[in-house]
């Protein structure tokens, strides 16, 4: 049987799931976006930071930056842990509803903060906790509802909406930069409440996942699949997105670039364009064939940034060159590793088993665990070695390329059942794209040559 099926007309309900099922991820991206920009806002740093005589400016200390960014990732990890039982017990739609409630609570804590940085961090952690739940629910939900010829595009929407949320936040911070009061930063926090409100309005129109409705049960973990899903998420973070998303404003200030708030807006515009590009590439060029060269470009950009920022004296031309490389890096990442890591996470776990949610959760846990380490360590590393910090991320891109070559299969235009069959048949990653499946309706729990998928793949 041919491995690819001709595209069919897609019911309107699928597009509702694709678009409105991703709204919750915009809230997570929104909080990330305004935090990255607001750390350079004088109105914000006057309230929560301290005056630095050396730079003659108000700023957050390295410890405040580390806590403000890192505790958010702690919230994400806790949300991932709690998201699995919620996802399994209550289903995808109800979990999204609960996630919207948690976001609203976190926004209320942030918005009511007067001058307590501790209260502010609690609210931020709550919002990120909701982001962890969304990371568990949305990729699984979209992967299970998507037709096979659109699954790459639909699962990429999770990351695309992260960028849309981040862009909206960065734009609001930029537009409010001259407001002479706390509302320069408080307005963006309050605006964040619009996202869960959109979620509540759309949820009544979203169907429950057919896979969740049809199956129950406990099954052993598939090690090879777990390695691929977890590895894809770890290397998505390890190549520098946590650095680029959270510390790019501070980094650009250090090298003498002044328009950092405007740059934050531009970066998110580039991210959205990149995601739109990636959505169309995912089901045409595939996963493996895109990720391999992408890691090469990402690594080259980071190594170039490291080289340009090594001299002790900075110049406007060097600053512009660094900005150009950063924009190229961001576009490349958001059109490749950003969305495709989630596409891989959504389609690699086995169908027809309860392990599917757990595997996605473990992958998300690994991603944000990696991000947590980076955001805690980066301020101190960046303060110590400056622009050379980019060399670390460039080297990790080389490792990511090796990982893709050795482990990541090509799943473009394959049904979930075909993917099950190929894993059970132990097809090498480099042959997934040419393998001829025996059945397009393969059951991962049925026997193949006298062996079950549990016999073949369980740890």
C-alpha positions, 0 to 999 in steps of 0.5 A: 500500500502506498505510504501517502494518501491523496488530500481530502476535503477537510471538515470545518470542525478540524480548522476550529480545533486547529485554531482555537485549540491552540489559543491557550498556548498564546497565553504562555507565549504572551507571558514569555514575550512581555517578560523578555521586554519588560526587563528593559523597561525603566518603569518596571525596574524602578519598582522592582529593581535597583539603580546601577551607578556604573550604567547610570540606569535602573535594572534588575539584579542577576539574581532577580533576572534568574529567579524571575525567569527560572521560577516560571519554568518551575511552574511549567514543570509542575504544570506538566506533571499535573497535566498528565492525570488531568488530561487522562481523567477529564479529557483534552477539552476539560483540561483546556478549560481548567488551564484557562481558569489557572491563567486567569488566577495567575494574571490576577496575582500579577496585576494586583502586585504593588511593589512586592517582587515575591508576589509578582513571581508567584503570579508568574509561576501560576501562569507558567503552571497553566502553560505546562498544562497547555503543553501537555494537552494541546499537542496531543489534542491536535495530533489526535484530531488532525488528518494525516496530511495536515498533522504537521501543520496543525501540531505546528500551530502550538508553537505558532500561537506561542509566537503570536502571544509573544508578539502581542506582548512585546508590541504592547510593551513597546507602545506603552514605553513612554507611559510615565506610570506603573501602567507601562507594565501593568497594562500588558499584564492585564491584557493577558486576561483576554487570552483565557477569555477567548479560550472560554468562548471557543471551548463549547465549539471544540469536540473531545478527542476521538482517541481519548473517547475510544480507549483506556488502559495501561501499557508499557513505555516504548523506549525508542519512541520516548528517546526521540520525543524527549530528545527532540524537546531537549535539543529544541531548548538546548540550541538557545531559544530560552536564551534568545526569548528571555535574555535577548534584550539584556544581551543586546543592551550589553553589546551597545544596541539601544532599540531593544524594545523595538527589537523585541517586537521585530523578533516576534514578527520574525518568529510569526513569519518563521512559524507560518513558513514552517507550517507549510514546510512541515508536510512538504519537506518533512521533519528529518530533512528540515531539522538536519540543515536547520541545526547547521544554520542555527549553530553557524549563527550562534558561533558567528554571534560569539565571534562578533561579540568577543572583542572588548570594544563594541561598535555600532556596525558589530551591534547591527551584525549581531542583530542580523545574525540573531534575526536569522537565527530566530527565523530559522528556529521558528520555522524548523525546530520550534514547530517541528519538535512539537510535531514529532512529540505529537506523532511519535507516541503509540496510538491506542495506549494510555502511554501516549499522554505520559510520553508527551508529558515526559517530553514536555518535562524534559524541554522545560527542565532544560529551559529551567537550567538554562534560564537559571545559569545563563545570567551568571554565565553571560555576565562572566563571559559575555557574548561567548555564551553563544558559543555554547549554544552553537556547539549544542546545535552540532550535537542536535544534528547528530541526534537527528541523523541517528534517531529521528525518523521521517514521518511526513504524510504518514498516518499514526497507524503507519508510524506504529507499524514501522516502529514495531518492524524496527525500521531504521530512521533513515528508511521511514520515508521509503518504507512500504507499510502493509496496512494503513490501519495498523493496530499498535497492540496487535501482533506482528509475526507472532510478536506484540509491540510490547515485546518489540519495544518495551523497556 
